[in-house]
Amino acid sequence: MSRVMSGVVAPALGFLLAASGAAGQTPEARLAELGIELPTPDAPTANFVKAVTTGNLVFLAGHGPCGGLNETNTGKVGLDHTVEEGYAIARWVGVCLLASLAREIGDLSRVKRIVRVFGMVNTPPDFTQHSQVINGCSDLMEQVFGPAISKHARAAVGMASLPRDQSVEIEMVVELHDP
C-alpha cells in the first residue's frame, strides 16, 4: 500500500473503530464507559413475560421506562415533552430493554444482531417526529454494540395513548450467536 493510501486508510479505520467502540471491548465495558449501570428489570404489569427466547432469537416485550413512572416520563411527546426529552426517554427505555435482555441471556456479548426495534410514542395527532424520538434507543444500541451489530429494521409510530400514560414504549428482537 502506498504512503498516500496508508495515510488515508489508517485514520479512516481508526475513526470506524472509535465510532463502534474499542476493538474487542464487551458491550458491558461500553455501558460502563457510558456511565450506564443496568437496572433490575421491573416486573411485568400484566399477564406476559419481559423476554422469550426461541432458537437463537430473543423477543423483548414492549418496555416503557423502568424504575417507575412520573412526570418526567409520562404524557405526550410534542405536548408535555420536547423531542429532545422524548429522545432521552427512548434512550432510557433502551437501557431497560438491555437490562431485560441481560437477565434473559446473561452475557450481552452473545448478541449477534439487533434485528428489529418497534417504537411507539405517545403523541398528539399532529406530531410527526417519531423517528427522532426513537433514535434515542437506536443510538444507544449503536454505542453499546457498534454499527455492524446494532443496525436494525425499525418502525417508529405515534399512539393516541400508551399503558399507564408512559411517553414511549419499545419492543425489540435480538439474534444470538449460535451456542
PyRosetta script that sets phi, psi and omega in degrees:
from pyrosetta import init, pose_from_sequence

init()
pose = pose_from_sequence("MSRVMSGVVAPALGFLLAASGAAGQTPEARLAELGIELPTPDAPTANFVKAVTTGNLVFLAGHGPCGGLNETNTGKVGLDHTVEEGYAIARWVGVCLLASLAREIGDLSRVKRIVRVFGMVNTPPDFTQHSQVINGCSDLMEQVFGPAISKHARAAVGMASLPRDQSVEIEMVVELHDP")
pose.set_psi(1, 136.8)
pose.set_omega(1, -179.0)
pose.set_phi(2, -69.4)
pose.set_psi(2, 162.5)
pose.set_omega(2, 178.6)
pose.set_phi(3, -63.0)
pose.set_psi(3, -35.0)
pose.set_omega(3, 179.7)
pose.set_phi(4, -65.3)
pose.set_psi(4, -48.0)
pose.set_omega(4, 179.9)
pose.set_phi(5, -63.0)
pose.set_psi(5, -44.1)
pose.set_omega(5, -179.2)
pose.set_phi(6, -65.4)
pose.set_psi(6, -30.3)
pose.set_omega(6, 176.8)
pose.set_phi(7, -70.2)
pose.set_psi(7, -22.4)
pose.set_omega(7, 179.1)
pose.set_phi(8, -94.2)
pose.set_psi(8, -46.3)
pose.set_omega(8, -174.2)
pose.set_phi(9, -69.0)
pose.set_psi(9, -45.7)
pose.set_omega(9, -177.1)
pose.set_phi(10, -58.5)
pose.set_psi(10, -48.9)
pose.set_omega(10, 177.5)
pose.set_phi(11, -62.9)
pose.set_psi(11, -36.4)
pose.set_omega(11, 179.4)
pose.set_phi(12, -64.4)
pose.set_psi(12, -42.8)
pose.set_omega(12, 177.5)
pose.set_phi(13, -64.3)
pose.set_psi(13, -40.2)
pose.set_omega(13, 177.2)
pose.set_phi(14, -60.4)
pose.set_psi(14, -41.8)
pose.set_omega(14, 178.5)
pose.set_phi(15, -63.2)
pose.set_psi(15, -44.1)
pose.set_omega(15, -179.9)
pose.set_phi(16, -62.3)
pose.set_psi(16, -42.3)
pose.set_omega(16, 178.2)
pose.set_phi(17, -64.5)
pose.set_psi(17, -41.3)
pose.set_omega(17, 179.6)
pose.set_phi(18, -65.5)
pose.set_psi(18, -38.9)
pose.set_omega(18, -178.6)
pose.set_phi(19, -67.9)
pose.set_psi(19, -28.3)
pose.set_omega(19, -176.8)
pose.set_phi(20, -101.4)
pose.set_psi(20, 8.9)
pose.set_omega(20, -176.4)
pose.set_phi(21, 93.9)
pose.set_psi(21, 157.1)
pose.set_omega(21, -177.7)
pose.set_phi(22, -62.8)
pose.set_psi(22, 141.2)
pose.set_omega(22, 179.4)
pose.set_phi(23, -56.8)
pose.set_psi(23, 134.0)
pose.set_omega(23, 178.3)
pose.set_phi(24, 79.1)
pose.set_psi(24, -1.4)
pose.set_omega(24, -178.8)
pose.set_phi(25, -79.4)
pose.set_psi(25, 136.6)
pose.set_omega(25, -178.9)
pose.set_phi(26, -77.2)
pose.set_psi(26, 157.1)
pose.set_omega(26, 174.3)
pose.set_phi(27, -57.2)
pose.set_psi(27, -37.6)
pose.set_omega(27, 178.4)
pose.set_phi(28, -62.4)
pose.set_psi(28, -39.0)
pose.set_omega(28, 177.8)
pose.set_phi(29, -67.0)
pose.set_psi(29, -38.6)
pose.set_omega(29, 177.1)
pose.set_phi(30, -64.7)
pose.set_psi(30, -41.1)
pose.set_omega(30, 176.3)
pose.set_phi(31, -59.0)
pose.set_psi(31, -44.1)
pose.set_omega(31, 179.4)
pose.set_phi(32, -61.8)
pose.set_psi(32, -42.1)
pose.set_omega(32, 177.1)
pose.set_phi(33, -60.6)
pose.set_psi(33, -34.7)
pose.set_omega(33, 178.8)
pose.set_phi(34, -79.6)
pose.set_psi(34, -4.5)
pose.set_omega(34, -179.0)
pose.set_phi(35, 75.4)
pose.set_psi(35, 25.7)
pose.set_omega(35, -177.3)
pose.set_phi(36, -106.6)
pose.set_psi(36, 122.9)
pose.set_omega(36, 171.9)
pose.set_phi(37, -108.2)
pose.set_psi(37, 124.3)
pose.set_omega(37, -178.0)
pose.set_phi(38, -66.6)
pose.set_psi(38, 130.0)
pose.set_omega(38, 178.7)
pose.set_phi(39, -77.6)
pose.set_psi(39, 167.7)
pose.set_omega(39, 170.5)
pose.set_phi(40, -72.3)
pose.set_psi(40, 125.4)
pose.set_omega(40, -178.9)
pose.set_phi(41, -59.2)
pose.set_psi(41, 139.9)
pose.set_omega(41, 174.8)
pose.set_phi(42, -66.8)
pose.set_psi(42, 152.2)
pose.set_omega(42, 173.6)
pose.set_phi(43, -70.7)
pose.set_psi(43, 148.3)
pose.set_omega(43, 176.1)
pose.set_phi(44, -58.1)
pose.set_psi(44, 147.9)
pose.set_omega(44, -178.5)
pose.set_phi(45, -96.5)
pose.set_psi(45, 3.2)
pose.set_omega(45, 179.3)
pose.set_phi(46, -150.1)
pose.set_psi(46, -164.5)
pose.set_omega(46, -174.6)
pose.set_phi(47, -85.9)
pose.set_psi(47, 73.8)
pose.set_omega(47, 177.6)
pose.set_phi(48, -158.5)
pose.set_psi(48, 172.8)
pose.set_omega(48, 173.9)
pose.set_phi(49, -113.9)
pose.set_psi(49, 158.8)
pose.set_omega(49, -176.3)
pose.set_phi(50, -73.0)
pose.set_psi(50, -29.1)
pose.set_omega(50, -177.3)
pose.set_phi(51, -149.6)
pose.set_psi(51, 144.2)
pose.set_omega(51, 174.6)
pose.set_phi(52, -131.9)
pose.set_psi(52, 127.9)
pose.set_omega(52, 176.8)
pose.set_phi(53, -105.8)
pose.set_psi(53, 129.9)
pose.set_omega(53, 174.1)
pose.set_phi(54, -137.7)
pose.set_psi(54, 123.1)
pose.set_omega(54, -174.0)
pose.set_phi(55, 61.1)
pose.set_psi(55, -127.8)
pose.set_omega(55, 178.6)
pose.set_phi(56, -106.5)
pose.set_psi(56, 23.4)
pose.set_omega(56, 177.2)
pose.set_phi(57, -115.4)
pose.set_psi(57, 139.6)
pose.set_omega(57, 173.3)
pose.set_phi(58, -115.7)
pose.set_psi(58, 124.2)
pose.set_omega(58, 176.6)
pose.set_phi(59, -102.4)
pose.set_psi(59, 114.8)
pose.set_omega(59, 178.4)
pose.set_phi(60, -95.9)
pose.set_psi(60, 125.5)
pose.set_omega(60, 179.2)
pose.set_phi(61, -61.0)
pose.set_psi(61, 164.5)
pose.set_omega(61, 175.2)
pose.set_phi(62, -57.2)
pose.set_psi(62, 125.4)
pose.set_omega(62, 179.2)
pose.set_phi(63, -113.5)
pose.set_psi(63, 138.8)
pose.set_omega(63, 168.1)
pose.set_phi(64, -105.8)
pose.set_psi(64, -170.5)
pose.set_omega(64, 178.2)
pose.set_phi(65, -62.5)
pose.set_psi(65, 128.8)
pose.set_omega(65, 178.7)
pose.set_phi(66, -89.1)
pose.set_psi(66, 162.5)
pose.set_omega(66, 178.7)
pose.set_phi(67, 88.0)
pose.set_psi(67, 9.2)
pose.set_omega(67, 176.5)
pose.set_phi(68, 108.3)
pose.set_psi(68, 148.1)
pose.set_omega(68, 178.9)
pose.set_phi(69, -101.3)
pose.set_psi(69, 141.9)
pose.set_omega(69, 176.3)
pose.set_phi(70, -155.3)
pose.set_psi(70, -170.7)
pose.set_omega(70, -176.2)
pose.set_phi(71, -64.5)
pose.set_psi(71, -15.8)
pose.set_omega(71, 179.4)
pose.set_phi(72, -82.3)
pose.set_psi(72, -14.2)
pose.set_omega(72, -177.4)
pose.set_phi(73, -138.9)
pose.set_psi(73, 17.2)
pose.set_omega(73, 173.5)
pose.set_phi(74, -121.6)
pose.set_psi(74, 163.4)
pose.set_omega(74, -179.6)
pose.set_phi(75, 97.5)
pose.set_psi(75, -177.6)
pose.set_omega(75, -173.5)
pose.set_phi(76, -93.7)
pose.set_psi(76, 131.9)
pose.set_omega(76, 172.0)
pose.set_phi(77, -75.0)
pose.set_psi(77, 131.9)
pose.set_omega(77, -175.4)
pose.set_phi(78, 98.8)
pose.set_psi(78, -7.7)
pose.set_omega(78, 177.5)
pose.set_phi(79, -132.8)
pose.set_psi(79, -60.2)
pose.set_omega(79, 179.5)
pose.set_phi(80, -91.1)
pose.set_psi(80, -20.2)
pose.set_omega(80, -177.6)
pose.set_phi(81, -136.4)
pose.set_psi(81, 148.0)
pose.set_omega(81, 173.2)
pose.set_phi(82, -76.7)
pose.set_psi(82, 169.4)
pose.set_omega(82, 175.3)
pose.set_phi(83, -60.5)
pose.set_psi(83, -40.0)
pose.set_omega(83, 180.0)
pose.set_phi(84, -64.2)
pose.set_psi(84, -39.7)
pose.set_omega(84, 176.3)
pose.set_phi(85, -67.3)
pose.set_psi(85, -39.1)
pose.set_omega(85, 175.8)
pose.set_phi(86, -61.7)
pose.set_psi(86, -40.6)
pose.set_omega(86, 176.3)
pose.set_phi(87, -58.4)
pose.set_psi(87, -46.1)
pose.set_omega(87, 179.7)
pose.set_phi(88, -63.5)
pose.set_psi(88, -38.6)
pose.set_omega(88, 177.6)
pose.set_phi(89, -65.0)
pose.set_psi(89, -44.7)
pose.set_omega(89, 179.3)
pose.set_phi(90, -63.3)
pose.set_psi(90, -36.3)
pose.set_omega(90, 176.8)
pose.set_phi(91, -63.0)
pose.set_psi(91, -44.4)
pose.set_omega(91, 179.0)
pose.set_phi(92, -63.9)
pose.set_psi(92, -39.7)
pose.set_omega(92, 176.7)
pose.set_phi(93, -62.0)
pose.set_psi(93, -36.6)
pose.set_omega(93, 174.4)
pose.set_phi(94, -59.7)
pose.set_psi(94, -40.5)
pose.set_omega(94, 175.7)
pose.set_phi(95, -61.6)
pose.set_psi(95, -42.4)
pose.set_omega(95, 179.8)
pose.set_phi(96, -63.8)
pose.set_psi(96, -40.0)
pose.set_omega(96, 175.5)
pose.set_phi(97, -61.3)
pose.set_psi(97, -43.5)
pose.set_omega(97, 179.1)
pose.set_phi(98, -64.0)
pose.set_psi(98, -34.9)
pose.set_omega(98, 177.7)
pose.set_phi(99, -64.1)
pose.set_psi(99, -43.9)
pose.set_omega(99, 177.8)
pose.set_phi(100, -67.6)
pose.set_psi(100, -38.0)
pose.set_omega(100, 178.1)
pose.set_phi(101, -63.8)
pose.set_psi(101, -45.0)
pose.set_omega(101, 179.3)
pose.set_phi(102, -62.1)
pose.set_psi(102, -39.2)
pose.set_omega(102, 177.5)
pose.set_phi(103, -64.1)
pose.set_psi(103, -37.5)
pose.set_omega(103, -178.0)
pose.set_phi(104, -72.6)
pose.set_psi(104, -42.6)
pose.set_omega(104, -171.2)
pose.set_phi(105, -111.7)
pose.set_psi(105, -8.9)
pose.set_omega(105, 179.7)
pose.set_phi(106, 86.4)
pose.set_psi(106, -79.4)
pose.set_omega(106, -174.2)
pose.set_phi(107, -103.4)
pose.set_psi(107, 121.0)
pose.set_omega(107, -179.3)
pose.set_phi(108, -67.0)
pose.set_psi(108, -13.3)
pose.set_omega(108, 175.2)
pose.set_phi(109, -67.9)
pose.set_psi(109, -12.3)
pose.set_omega(109, 176.1)
pose.set_phi(110, -73.1)
pose.set_psi(110, -12.9)
pose.set_omega(110, -177.8)
pose.set_phi(111, -71.5)
pose.set_psi(111, 123.3)
pose.set_omega(111, 176.5)
pose.set_phi(112, -93.0)
pose.set_psi(112, -36.6)
pose.set_omega(112, -176.0)
pose.set_phi(113, -162.2)
pose.set_psi(113, 138.0)
pose.set_omega(113, 165.0)
pose.set_phi(114, -83.2)
pose.set_psi(114, 113.4)
pose.set_omega(114, -171.7)
pose.set_phi(115, -86.0)
pose.set_psi(115, -49.0)
pose.set_omega(115, -173.8)
pose.set_phi(116, -149.0)
pose.set_psi(116, 141.2)
pose.set_omega(116, 172.2)
pose.set_phi(117, -124.7)
pose.set_psi(117, 131.4)
pose.set_omega(117, 176.1)
pose.set_phi(118, -121.1)
pose.set_psi(118, 109.4)
pose.set_omega(118, -176.1)
pose.set_phi(119, -108.0)
pose.set_psi(119, 132.7)
pose.set_omega(119, 177.6)
pose.set_phi(120, -117.2)
pose.set_psi(120, 131.6)
pose.set_omega(120, -177.6)
pose.set_phi(121, -120.6)
pose.set_psi(121, 127.2)
pose.set_omega(121, 177.3)
pose.set_phi(122, -74.7)
pose.set_psi(122, 110.2)
pose.set_omega(122, -171.8)
pose.set_phi(123, -139.6)
pose.set_psi(123, 160.1)
pose.set_omega(123, 167.8)
pose.set_phi(124, -72.7)
pose.set_psi(124, 162.2)
pose.set_omega(124, -173.8)
pose.set_phi(125, -59.3)
pose.set_psi(125, -28.6)
pose.set_omega(125, -175.3)
pose.set_phi(126, -91.8)
pose.set_psi(126, 4.1)
pose.set_omega(126, -179.5)
pose.set_phi(127, -73.1)
pose.set_psi(127, 138.3)
pose.set_omega(127, -177.1)
pose.set_phi(128, -132.0)
pose.set_psi(128, 8.0)
pose.set_omega(128, -173.9)
pose.set_phi(129, -107.2)
pose.set_psi(129, 37.8)
pose.set_omega(129, -179.0)
pose.set_phi(130, -57.8)
pose.set_psi(130, -42.9)
pose.set_omega(130, -178.6)
pose.set_phi(131, -60.8)
pose.set_psi(131, -40.4)
pose.set_omega(131, 179.9)
pose.set_phi(132, -64.5)
pose.set_psi(132, -33.8)
pose.set_omega(132, 177.6)
pose.set_phi(133, -68.6)
pose.set_psi(133, -51.8)
pose.set_omega(133, -175.9)
pose.set_phi(134, -69.2)
pose.set_psi(134, -17.1)
pose.set_omega(134, 172.0)
pose.set_phi(135, -56.0)
pose.set_psi(135, -25.5)
pose.set_omega(135, 176.9)
pose.set_phi(136, -56.3)
pose.set_psi(136, -41.8)
pose.set_omega(136, 177.6)
pose.set_phi(137, -75.4)
pose.set_psi(137, -47.2)
pose.set_omega(137, -177.8)
pose.set_phi(138, -61.4)
pose.set_psi(138, -42.1)
pose.set_omega(138, 178.9)
pose.set_phi(139, -64.0)
pose.set_psi(139, -38.9)
pose.set_omega(139, 177.2)
pose.set_phi(140, -61.8)
pose.set_psi(140, -44.7)
pose.set_omega(140, -179.9)
pose.set_phi(141, -59.6)
pose.set_psi(141, -38.8)
pose.set_omega(141, 178.6)
pose.set_phi(142, -67.1)
pose.set_psi(142, -39.4)
pose.set_omega(142, 178.2)
pose.set_phi(143, -65.5)
pose.set_psi(143, -35.5)
pose.set_omega(143, -176.6)
pose.set_phi(144, -82.3)
pose.set_psi(144, -41.7)
pose.set_omega(144, -172.5)
pose.set_phi(145, -109.1)
pose.set_psi(145, -13.1)
pose.set_omega(145, -174.4)
pose.set_phi(146, 84.3)
pose.set_psi(146, 160.5)
pose.set_omega(146, -173.4)
pose.set_phi(147, -65.8)
pose.set_psi(147, -33.3)
pose.set_omega(147, -177.4)
pose.set_phi(148, -63.5)
pose.set_psi(148, -34.3)
pose.set_omega(148, -178.8)
pose.set_phi(149, -93.1)
pose.set_psi(149, -32.0)
pose.set_omega(149, -169.3)
pose.set_phi(150, -88.3)
pose.set_psi(150, -22.5)
pose.set_omega(150, -176.6)
pose.set_phi(151, -63.8)
pose.set_psi(151, 125.0)
pose.set_omega(151, -169.9)
pose.set_phi(152, -136.5)
pose.set_psi(152, 160.9)
pose.set_omega(152, 168.1)
pose.set_phi(153, -72.8)
pose.set_psi(153, 148.9)
pose.set_omega(153, -174.6)
pose.set_phi(154, -153.7)
pose.set_psi(154, 149.5)
pose.set_omega(154, 167.0)
pose.set_phi(155, -126.9)
pose.set_psi(155, 142.0)
pose.set_omega(155, 175.7)
pose.set_phi(156, -133.9)
pose.set_psi(156, 113.5)
pose.set_omega(156, -173.0)
pose.set_phi(157, -130.1)
pose.set_psi(157, 157.7)
pose.set_omega(157, 176.0)
pose.set_phi(158, -94.3)
pose.set_psi(158, 147.1)
pose.set_omega(158, 179.0)
pose.set_phi(159, -128.3)
pose.set_psi(159, 145.8)
pose.set_omega(159, 177.1)
pose.set_phi(160, -67.1)
pose.set_psi(160, -29.7)
pose.set_omega(160, 175.9)
pose.set_phi(161, -159.9)
pose.set_psi(161, 162.2)
pose.set_omega(161, 174.8)
pose.set_phi(162, -133.1)
pose.set_psi(162, 159.0)
pose.set_omega(162, -179.0)
pose.set_phi(163, -51.9)
pose.set_psi(163, 138.0)
pose.set_omega(163, 177.1)
pose.set_phi(164, 57.7)
pose.set_psi(164, 21.5)
pose.set_omega(164, 179.0)
pose.set_phi(165, 64.1)
pose.set_psi(165, 20.0)
pose.set_omega(165, 178.4)
pose.set_phi(166, -62.0)
pose.set_psi(166, 150.2)
pose.set_omega(166, -176.2)
pose.set_phi(167, -79.1)
pose.set_psi(167, -30.6)
pose.set_omega(167, -176.1)
pose.set_phi(168, -141.2)
pose.set_psi(168, 140.5)
pose.set_omega(168, 170.4)
pose.set_phi(169, -135.0)
pose.set_psi(169, 135.2)
pose.set_omega(169, -176.9)
pose.set_phi(170, -136.1)
pose.set_psi(170, 137.5)
pose.set_omega(170, 170.4)
pose.set_phi(171, -118.2)
pose.set_psi(171, 159.6)
pose.set_omega(171, -173.4)
pose.set_phi(172, -147.9)
pose.set_psi(172, 147.6)
pose.set_omega(172, 173.0)
pose.set_phi(173, -118.1)
pose.set_psi(173, 131.2)
pose.set_omega(173, -175.7)
pose.set_phi(174, -127.2)
pose.set_psi(174, 136.1)
pose.set_omega(174, 174.3)
pose.set_phi(175, -97.7)
pose.set_psi(175, 137.8)
pose.set_omega(175, 179.4)
pose.set_phi(176, -104.5)
pose.set_psi(176, 152.7)
pose.set_omega(176, 171.2)
pose.set_phi(177, -61.0)
pose.set_psi(177, 149.5)
pose.set_omega(177, 175.0)
pose.set_phi(178, -59.2)
pose.set_psi(178, 141.7)
pose.set_omega(178, -178.1)
pose.set_phi(179, -64.3)
pose.dump_pdb("model.pdb")
